[in-house]
Amino acid sequence: MSRDLLVSRPGTVLWGWLPGAVDRPVMSVGTGDTVLVDTVSHQGLTGDQGRDPVAYFGGFGIDPRDVPADLRALAESGAAHEPAVDGPHVVTGPIEVRGARPGDVLAVRIEDLAPRSGYGVVAPRGRLGPEQLCHLDPVARTGALGDGTPLEFRPSLCVMGVATSDGLRRHSTRAGSFGGNLDLPELTVGATLHLPVQVPGALFHLGGPRYGTLRGVPGLVWHGPLRATVRLDVIPQAEVRHWSGAGRRPYVTTPDHLVPLGLDADVDRALAQCQSQALELLLGRYGVPRAAARARLDATDFRIHRSGHGVHARLPLPRCSPVSASAA
């Protein structure tokens, strides 16, 4: 079982865009393989921050030797980036998963998210306010703002997805059936993201590492680079076809919860998608009787995320085993 390391450097990343079917894979693995990926936060890299991470973090008193080498290499590469056109995220990949075919589902299990730096940047969305450096206590796994406000280290990946069949790259802020900028705190250690495969090899990619968010303060994000350990498993179409329509859109499972997603700029449509997928998963994936499934939905709160462009829910994970193709 492979445990290869993929570093984020010029040639293995796209800055501001999600890879498409036209992009050549930077790594090839088999189903069931585990991959380590050194993801990069864009803090200190963007034009309004001087595009000089050494100088940017030096302004906070950080020694140049403590600035991640891959961040420095990307800044020095001369890679084109226009903030008015390109997204902010550094996206690593794509990774080919051999044997994955359209109609399959790629199950991405997050096995570990380890900090690659002893600090991160706390910044409001849209840069509406000052950025602050926040040091990470590696033992307590916490941080604190300058005024003493505590921060919980709860790492997650904002961006994970697969290539689309039209061959086009998507803006790194986009999300859809391909995954993308899901911006979901549930995508942390122990979670599994299920992505509908749309091109041979899936062409998986990831980025947008975060150390956490500040509870009670909407839009305040603690950015920082992570080493992500993910396992990539292909669920064949022969099994997926028994899930009704649930395999057409991404969804998440955690050790305790099923997290269906609705992704649309129209919140009403996103809510309808989320409710429909939740019912399809309960019925087709887990074999929950229809009456019990509807009762679960009636007792569920649906939440808006992605700045109003997505809806998700957290349902207690059914204790019955998922329905297999042979049992359906």
N, C-alpha and C positions, 0 to 999 in steps of 0.2 A: 504494500500500500504506500503510494508516493506521499512524501511530505516535502515537496520542493519549495524553495523560497523564491518569490517574485518581488524584485525591488522596483520602486517607482522612480524612474529616471527618464530622461529624454529617449524616446523610442519605445517605451512600455506604457506611456500615459497619453491621454488626451486632456487638454486643458480647456474646460468649458463645454465639452461635448461628450455624448455617450456613443461608444463605438457602434457601427452598423455592419451589415453583412459584407460590405466592401473592404473592411479592415482585416488585415492579416492577423491571426492569433500570435500573441507573444509567448504563449505557453500552451502545451497540449497535455492533457491528463485523461485518465480513464474514469469511468463511473466508480464511485466509492473511494476515490483518492482524496487526500487531504492536502491543502495548499496553504502555505504561509505567505501573506502579502503585506509588505511594508507600505501602508497607505500614508498619504501626505495631506496635511491641512493646508488650505490656501492662505492662511494668515501670514503676513509678512511678504507675500508674493505678488499681490495685486498692485496695479499701477498707482492707485491712490495711497498705497502704503510705501511707495518708493520703489517697488519691485527689487528691493535689496534686503533680503531677510536678515543678513548680518547687521546692517545698519538699523533696521526696524527693531529687532530684538535687543540690539545694543542700547537703544533708547530706554529699554526697561532694565538695563544693567546685566544682560545676558552675555556671557563670554562667547566669542565667535566659535570656539571649539564645541560649544553646547548647542549650536544650531544644526539640525539634522543635515547631513551631507547631501542627501537627495534633494532637499529643498534648495540648498545652495546651487546644486548642479542644474536644476531646472531654471532657476533665476538667471544663471550665467549662460544658458543655452541659446538665448535669443529667441525662444519660442514666441510666436506671435500671439497676442492676446489683447482684444479690444473689449473693455468692460461693457461698452454700450451694446455690443453684439454677442459676445461669448459669455457663457456662464462662469461662475467663480470656481467650481469644483475641479480638483485634479482627479481624474478617473483612470484607474489602472486596469489594463487589459487590452483586448479581450483574451479570455482563456477558452480554448477549445476543449470541450468534453467529448471525447471520442465515443461514437455510437449514439449520441443524442440526435433525435430526428424531430421534425415538426409534428406536433400532436402529442409528444412526450411532455413530461413535466420535470423540470430541474429542481431538486430539493437541495437547498443551500443551508446547511446546518452551521451556525456560528459556534465553534468550540471554544474559542478564546479571543479576547481583545486586550492586548497588553500595551500599556503606554510606552512610547518610544522617546519620550521627553519628560523631564521633571517639572514641566510647566505647560500651561496652555493659555489661550487668549479668550477672555470673556467679552463677547461683543453682541450688541443688539442686532436683530434682523434689520436689513436695510441701512445699516450703519447710522441709525438715528440715535446717536449718543456716543460717549467716549469708550474706547476699548481699554481693557484692564488686563494686566498679566496676573495669572493666578498659579502659584506653585502647588504642586501635587505632593501630598504626604504619602509615600509609597506603602507605608505600613498601615496607617489608618485609612488609606484610600479615600482621603477627603482633601479639600482645598478651602481657601477662604479669600474673600475679596479684601481690599485694603481697609474697609470699614469693619472687618471682622465677620461679615456675613458668610456663613458656611456654605460650601458646595459639596454635594455628594458625587463621588466618582462613579458614574454609571455609564460606561462607554457604549456607544452604538455606532452603526454605519448608516449614514443618511442616504447613500446612493448604492443600489445593487440592481442589476438588470441583465437582460439578454438582448441580442441584436434582433431587429425587426426584418421581416421578409422583403420589405421594399428597398432595402440596402442603404437607406438614409441614416445619417447620424442625427440624433436628437439633442436639443439644447440640454445642458446638464441640470436645469431646473425642472425639466419635464418629467411627467410620470404617466403610466398607462398600462396596457396589457403586458408590456415589456418590463415592467418594474420601473427603474429609474430613480428619480428623487422622491422616494416614498416618505422621507422625513418622519419616521415612526420610531419613538423611543423603545418600542417592544423589540426592535431589531438589535438585541444585545445577546450576551452569552447565553446559550441554551435554546435560543429561538431557531426555528427553521423557516426560511422563506421559500415558498413554492412558486416557481415561475414557469409559465407556459412556453415551451421551446418553439421558436418560430423559424429557425434556420438550422441546417445541419451543423452539429458541433456546439450549438447553443450560443457560443461567444459571450460568455459571462464576464461581467466587469463590476468593479466596486470602487467606492471612494467616499468622500464626505465624512471623515472620522470625527467623532465628538467625544469629549470626556464627560459631558453631562449637560443638564439644563438647570436653571435656577427655579426651584418650585415657587409658585406664587407670583413669578414675574414673567408674564408671557413674552416670548420672543427673545429672551436672553439666553445665549448659547455659549457653552464652554468648549472651544475648539482645541484639538490637539492631535498629533499624529499617533496612529495605532498600528501595531502588528496584528493583523487579523489572521486567525486560523480557521479555515472553513473546509467543511467536507462537502463534496459535490456528488450527489446521487441522481441517477436518471430513473424516473418512474415511467415505464413504457406505456405507450398509447393503449395497449390492450387492457391495462388496468384503469387508466384515466377515463376511458370512454364510459365506464360504469358510474362516473361521478356526476352524471347529467351535464349541466353546463358549467360546473364549478371549476373545471380545469382551464377555462378560457381566460381567467384573470388571476393575478397574484393573490396569495393569502399567506398568513403566518400561523404557525403553531408554536407555543411555548410549552414547558413542562406541565403547565396547569390550564392553559387557555387556548381556545381557537379564536383567531383574529381575522375575520373576513374584512375585505376592503372594497370601498367604492371610490373611484378616481375620476372626477369630472369637475370642471370649473363651475358647473351648476350644482349647487349643494343638494337640491331635490333629486336630481338624477343620480348623484353620488350616493345618496341615502338609499334610493331604490336599488342600485347595483349591490350595495352592501347587504341589504336585507335579502335580496334574491340569492346572492352567493351563500349567505349564512344558511338559508333553508336548503339549498342544493347540497352543501357540504354535509349538513346534519343527516339528510335523507340518503344521499348516494355514497358519501365517503365513509360515514360512520354507522349507517343503518338504523338511525333513530326513528321510531315510528312518527308518522306525520303529526298526530295530535300532540305528542310530547315535544316535537321539534317546534311547533308553533307556540306552545306554552313557553319554551325557552326564549324564543324571540320576543314574546310579549313582556318578559321580565328583564329584557336587556336594554341598557342605555347605549345609544349610538352617539359617537363623539366626532366632532369636526377636527381635522388636523390639516397639515400642509397649508396653513394660512387661508383656510376656507376652500381649498381645492380637493379635499378628500374627506371621507367618512370611514371610520372603523368602529368595531365593537370588540368587546372581550367577553366571550362566552366560556363558561367552565368546560374544559375539554371532556368530551364523552369518555367514559371509562371503558366502553367496549372497544375492541380492536377495529381498526379501519377495515372496511370490506375489501377483500381481495378479488381479483378477476375471476378466480375459480369459484368463489363463493357467491358471486353476484348472479 
